[in-house]
């Protein structure tokens, strides 16, 4: 029997100017590149959406599909998961999710949450509320967000955490010269594992990032409950989570950070 492995990008934004067709195609190509270089057997690909307040591309995709005609969109047995199929028969699962900004200006990813959750609650309130849902709760790394006062909040939370499953999330926008922060290894000793994702920024060339940074894990996928299958693989064998992808080089990192600050000030 062929082995089965799940490839996941756990931090995906679909920005307004992105082409869904290109996004899906590039995601499959990126997953396949890492799979074929390291693993044999069957590959299952997942894009876990992390949508900001007021954005719901998942609902648009569910209602209108992919207008390019290059992909077909199918419901699954889970309301938070869609199956995307190419004309050639390749499949990709797209899972709803939210990116929530807390009162401390930290971010929480609610992977698998298909309803809005408001920004502005404290970090502890947000995590507590999300614990009653079926989502995966992730604290994503962000440039400048895990240092100083906010860094101490994250450190304190991790060192005392006891309120159910929690994950950290490395980010494809981390520059390659910036090592993975030690908190990731510290958290792992407490059973808090890393679910990385690409985090495409709102620039046209960022479409190609989807599927380029994430993790793989051995596991079978039930087409009627794909996200549940993914969670089962994670919870049953978290030590088999295997991150893949290369962080960003310094020059584009600096360019994107400066541009993002300009965009934020204009808003």
N, C-alpha and C positions, 0 to 999 in steps of 0.2 A: 504493500500500500504506500502511495506517495505521501511524503510528509506535507503538512500544511503550515504556513506561516502568515501572520497578519502584519501588514505594514501600515503604519499610522502616522499621519501628520496631525498633531494634537493642538494646533493653534492656527486656524485658517480664517482669514477675512476675504470676503468676496466684495471688492470695492465696485462702485457704480460703473466705472469705465472698463472693468475687466470683461473679457470675452469668456463666457462659460465654456464654450467649446474648447478654446485654447487651454483654459485652466484645468479642465478634466483631462485633456490629452496629455498635457505636460506632467500632471500629477502621476498619471499611469506610467509615463516614460521614466520619471524619476524613481518611482517605486521599483519599476522593473530593473532599472540600472543597478540599484543596490541589491535587489534580490538575486539577480543573475550572477553578480560578482561574488556572492558569498553563500548562497543557499540554493538547494535543488528542491523540486516539488511544486506544490500549488501555492500561489500567492493570492492573498486577499488584501485589497487596498481600502483604507478608510481616510476620509477627510473629516475632521471634527471641527465644526464651525464655532467661532468665538465672536458673536455679533454684539456690537455696542448698543447702548440704549437707543431706541427709536429705529433700529435697523432690523429687518427680517427678510433677508434674501432666501432663507430656507422656505418660508411661507410662499414667497414668489415662485420659487422653483417648484414647489409642490403643486401650486395652482396653475402655473403657465408652462412648466417644462422648460426644455432647452429649445429655443426658437431656431437654432441653426439647422436642425434636422440631422446633425451628426451623432446625437445621443438621444436615447429615450429614457424617460424617468418613470420609475415604478414605485408604488407604495410597497411597504413590507408589512409584517405583522406588528411593527412598532411605529407609533405615530411620530417618534423623533428621528426615524431613519428612512432615507430614500435610497433606492438602488438605481444607479446610473449605468446604462449599457450602451456600448459603442455599436456602430453598424457591423463591426467585425466580431462582436460577441464578448468583448472584454467588459468586466464589471468593476464598479467602484461604489463604495457606500459613502453617502454624505449624511452626517449626523448633526442635528440641531445643537446649538449651544450658545451661551451668553458670555460676554466679557463685562464684568461689573467693576465699577470704580467705587472704592469705599471712602468713608469720611476722611481717612488718613491719606488719601490719594495713592493707595495701593490697588492692585488689580486682583480679582479672583475670576478664574475661568470656571464656568459651570457646564461641563461637557455632557451633552445629552439632555439639557434642559430646553424644552420647546416652548416655554412661555417667558414673557418679560419679567425681569426682576429689577427693581429700581436701584439707581446709583445713590450713594450718599449715606447708607447705613455704615456702622462701624465694621471693621474687619471681623470681629468676633460675632456680631449679630448676623452678618452676611453668611458666614460659615455655618452658624447654628441653624439659620433658616433653610439653607440648602441641604442640610443633613436629612431633612424630611423628604427629600426628592430622590429620584433614581440617578441623579447626575454624579459625575466624577468631579470632585472639588480640587482645583489646581491653583497654586500660587505661582504665576509666571514671572520669571526673571525679566527685568527691564533696566535699560541703561540709566543709572542714577537713582533708581527707585529702591534699591536694596542697600543703600549706604546712609550714613548719618542717623538721624532720628528714626526714619522709616526702616532702616536696616536693623536697628535695635528691636523694633516691633516684631519684625520677622524672626529674628534670632530668639526672642523671648517666647514667641508663639510655638516655634518648633521645639524648643527645649522643654516645654511643659505640655505639649499636645497629647490629649487622650480622648478626643471626641470623635472617634470613628475614622474611616479611611480619609487620608489627605495625601496630596501629591505636590511636588514642585515641578516646574516646567522650564527647562532650558529653552533658549530662544535662538532661532536662526539669524537674528540680527546682532547677536553678540560678536564683537570683533575677534578674529582668530588670535590676536596678541593678548587678549584678555582671558586668562585661564578660567575654567569652570570654578565658580566660587566655592570655597571650602564647605559652605553650608549644605551643599548637595551631598557630600559624603557624610557630614554630621547627621543630616536628616535620615539618610539611608540606614544608619545604625539604629534609628528609632522606628523603622518600618515605613518611612515616608520616602517614596521612590520618585524618580524623575520621569515625567512624560513630556518629552520635548516636542516642539512644533516650529514651523517656519516663520509664522507671523508676517505675512506679506504686507508691506506698507502701501499707501495709496499713490503709487507711481506706476506708470504703464509697464515698465520692465519687470515689475515685481510679480506678474502673473507666473513667470517661470520658476518662482521660488516654491510654489505649492508642491508638496511631496518630496522636497529636496532635503528636509531636515525633520527628523522624527524618531520613531523607534519601531523595532520589529519584536514580535513575540510568537513563539510556537502556539498554534491553536486552530481548532476547527471552527467554521462559521456556519451556523444554521441560517439559511436565507430568510426564514420567517422571523428571526429575532437576532439580527446581526450585532447590534450594539450590546445586547445581553451576552452574546457569545464572546465579544471582545472583553467585556468586564469580567466574565468568568475566567478567561485566560489570564488577565492581569491579577485578579485576586487569588487564583489558585497557585500561581507560580511567579510572583513579582520579581524574583531574582533572575528570571530569564528575560526580563526587559532589556533590549539591546539597542541603545541609541545609535543613530546613523546620521551622516551629513557633515558638512564642513562649515564652520562659522564664517561670517563675512570678513573680507579683507578690510584693512584699516581705512583706505581711501573712500570706498563707497559708504562705509559706516559713518565717517565724519560728514560726508555730503548729505546723507539721509537724515542724520540727527539735526544738522543745521536747517535743512529744508523743513523738517517737521516742526521745529520751533517757530519758524517763520509762518507756517500754516496755522499753528495754534494761536499766535498773536493776532493774525488777521481775523480769526474767528471771534 
